[in-house]
Amino acid sequence: AQEPSVPPVRLSQVGFETDGRKIAVVPSEATAPLDWRVVDGSGAVAASGTSEPFGMDDASGQAVHRIDFSGATRAGEGYRLIVGDMESRPFAISERPWAGLAADAASYFYQNRSGIEIAAAHVERPDLARPAAHVDETLTCFAGEDMHGNVWPGCDYALNVGGGWYDAGDHGKYVVNGGIALWTLLNAHERFGATTYADGALALPEAGNGVGDLLDEARWQMEFMLAMQVPEGARLSVPVGRFGRGATLTFTEIDAGGMAHHKAHDVRWTALPMAPHDDPETRFLYAPSTAATLNLAATAAQCARVWREVDPAFSARCLTAARRAFAAAKRNPEIYAVGQFHGGGDYGDGDVRDEFYWAAAELYAATGEALFEERIRASPHWLGAPGDVRANTGHISWPSVGALGTITLATVETGLDEAEVARARAALIGAADRYLALRDSEGYAIPYGAGDYTWGSSGDILNRAMILAVAHDLTGEARYREAVVDATDYLLGRNVLDQSFVSGWGARPMQHPHHRFWAPSLGDYPAPPAGALSGGPNARSMADPVAQAMRGTCAPQACWADDVESYALNEVAVNWNAPLVWVAAWLDQ
Ligand code: 9MR
């Protein structure tokens, strides 16, 4: 259940670490500082001070003050922050406020697996169980018209692409986007696989098999990614030319062997609500793309490295697939996902230089071979364009994956010399420094600007938190960790909406994600499990009717609704929950 909003003191609804950063935000036009005090459950003052007037905050559309009450350090429940006649809801201070969040966030992936029963034994409530769906699905390529009347020729084979995760609230499975989520879980395994995500830590059917639970989860997706690879020697007719949408396409035949099909999904969007096993539609593979091929190359190379000791045969299989994919991408470097089809997301990306860099970095980390090293050095993402956060490794999202390669080069033992490793590290620390500066310039003290709020803003913010966390690990400087706490506190309630964007966490959690099965308002369907992250406020691509009705009426941080119908504001997705897995585990350590 959700408590009513308690305006107007905004702080994390999940609480604070004893010796950690504690920030609250209150709206106030006052130009002079305001007196505040934190009182404990018995009314005794635990800390007091004066606020920092910030002035107008464009993201929230309010004038605000920031209050730093980090001086309140004693563990306890029932604290309140009092500022004049404003009073917060009760909050807790504890050693581990985020304990359990990492496991809940990871459970999202199990519960969105395709091709397997979701068993009552592994979920928090029996109504979250469901039968297996799309088991061993053997699909051929879509042949027919796209939305713009282009006729796609298809392929003359079928692949068993069962398994994998559903991308989001829909039933599609996408290699672009599946790849970034998979990389993030594998990276989290490398860091937290012996602790937070050790074997048996999560409720999984594979628990007790001697393998870290995040590896088990990642394998479910890795097998799907491998299955999406085009058979050797297959000649396919694909669109050529520069990235462009809606245009009349020209098709050319290529040697597509080793590429990856961009995606697999229903020929029509499945209805909302609908459990996966009730899906009545026909599903197809869609044409391969260079971006998907490089997502496969990068994650399969990461697989080869991470599973080397755990499962040498699987590791070898991954390495072969990664090499084949990289060679296929070099042979076909500009096959873009320009088709727009009914029934699935596009994930079209007109610039794959970052995907080439990412794949080369992972293949270099896996093999140490000169071919990949040269490719890294030749990439604009290696040197980085000064001042450009995207090119210079700081921005992570499904079409922008350069920083993933840089994180690997900066933190994994490769053949790079010391100076080059230092450069990779400096690039990440430089990006983190820009996020710190942005955090300081925002009223709600988060590394996200008023103009940034777009589809999946929650995931963006967590990806920035990941960069800040890496900078903390590289430098040991507390200010980077504080900014990770800031980003997390925002998601857990320190925002203009007094909203936790994570289901099951906080006094006012998101409850109605755009998800076909977790749709309690639409019939006999379960409420979401704890740990699912809403896409979050989006003022830039307000594509659905709920969002459209809000256009022009909301400040960027307020452009959000807890509405099952709103895919642009309140969907859940693997690429957003994956950095929640990573950041929650990092913070709890
Ligand atoms: O996350 C994607 C966002 O960046 C795009 O702007 C949007 C429109 O193309 O698509 C989002 O991804 C959706 C995908 O296309 C289909 N499954 C649900 C995804 C999350 O909303």
Residues whose N, C-alpha, C, O or C-beta is under 5 A from the ligand:
A	BS01	9MR	D167 A168 D170 G345 D346 Y347 W455 G456 Y567 E571 A573
